[in-house]
Amino acid sequence: MKKMKKVDIYTDGACSGNPGPGGWAAVMVYRGIEKEMSGGEPKTTNNRMELTAVIRALSALKEACDVTVYTDSKYIADSVNLGWARSWKRKNWIKSDKKPALNPDLWEELLSLSEKHNLKVVWVRGHDGHEYNERCDRLAVAQSEKFKNSHI
């Protein structure tokens, strides 16, 4: 069996208002080579941007990889690591409190992508001096700023 490539992915999302203009960013690191990606939307939520960052980064991988995603989003880390997202899907996107799970479209995509890779999600404290987290935050905020003054 061929050994999978090990890729570290650092992600962040930002939103000015919730909902409001938002941005997402990811930095992918493979063998010391970095690939930066970012984007945004005129009206979104912070959680949607956090999810989009992970989805876009995983989608950029051309083959199955051993992936560690670093995020400052407890929403993402807990939903993946504690099995919440898979449980919501099994229950037709209804949470244990009987309320609808938010962002089922993005969770569906993330869960599908996670099946292609050996995925590990690690929570990091945001705004705590972590080099890649801080970089992703700057990129995501810059993307959200692009939509702040637009009239889309």
N, C-alpha and C positions, 0 to 999 in steps of 0.2 A: 504494500500500500504506500502510495506517494505521501510524503510528509506535507501537510498544509503550510502555506505561508502564514507567518505570524504578523498581524497588522494591529496597531494601536490606533484607535479613533477617539479624538477628543471633540466634544460637541457642546454647543450652547444655543439657547434661544433667547430672544429679547422682545419686549413689547412695550410700547409707549401707550399706556392705558390698557385695559384688559376687558373688552377687545379694543384694538387700536392698530396703528401701523406696527408691523413686526419684522424681525429679521432672525435668521438662523445662520449658524456657521459650524464648520467641521474642519479639523486638521487631521489628516491621515498620515501615519508614520509607518514606513516599511523599510527596514534595514538602513535607518538613518535618513531616508529620503522622505521629504514632507510634501504633501499635496494639500492645498488650502481650497476650500469651497465655501460659498455663502450665497444667500439670496434673501428675499423678503416678500411680504405681501402687504397691501394697503390696509386691510381690516382683518385681524386675526386675534388669536390669544397666545399667551406665553407658552402654554402647554402644547399648542399646535406647532409652534416654532421649535420647541425642544424635540418633539417627535419628528418633525420634518428634517431636522439636522441629522438625526440618526438614520432615517430612511434614505436620505440622499447619499450619505456616506456609504452605507451598506450597498446601495444600488450601484455605486461606482466600482465596486469590486467585480473583476472579470471572471473570477473563479472562486470556488469554496475556500474559505480561509479560517484560520484560528484567530478570531477577532475579540479584542477587549475594547469595549466602549467605556470611556470615562465621561461622566455627566454630573452636573451639579443639580440635576433634577431628581428629587426624591420620587416624584410621580413616575418617572420612567424606571429608575432603579428598582423601586419597590414593586411596581406593576410587572416587571419582567422577573426579577429574582424571587419574589414571593408567589409567583404564579397567578396574580390577580388577572392579568390581561387574558391569559388562556382560559381562566374560569369565566370571565365575562363573555368570551366568545362562545364557550360551551352553552352558556345560558342565554344565548341570543342577545348579547350586549346588555344584560341586566346585572347590576351589582348585587352583593349580598344584602344591601339595605333596600332592595327592590326598586331602586332608582336606575334610570338608564345610564350606562357607562358613556362618558364623553369621548368624542373623537373616534368612534368605531371604525371609520374609514381609514384613518391613519394606523390604528392598532392592527387592523386586518393586514395592511401592507407590511407593517413591521414584523408581525408574527410570521407572515409568509417568507420574508427575507431571512428571518432568524433560523428558519428550517434549512436554509442553504449553507449556513455557516456554523462553526462551533463558536457560539456567542456567549460572552461573559460581560456583564455590566457592572461597573464599579462606580459607586457614588464618591464624588469629591466635594469638599466644602467650597462653595462659590465665593468669589472675591476674597480669597485667602492666600493670594500670592502664587498659586499654582500656574506656572508659566503658560502651559497650553490652554488652561481654562480661561485665564485672563485674556489671552490672544483671541480665543473664540468669542469671548464676551465683547471685545472691542469690534470685531468683525460683524457680529450680529447686531450690535447697537448701531453701527455705521449703516447697515442695510435698513434698519427700521427708520433711521433718520431720513433716508431718501424718500420715504413715503409721508413723512410728517407734514410737509408743506405742499404736497401734491393734492390735486383735487380730483382724484380718481374715484 
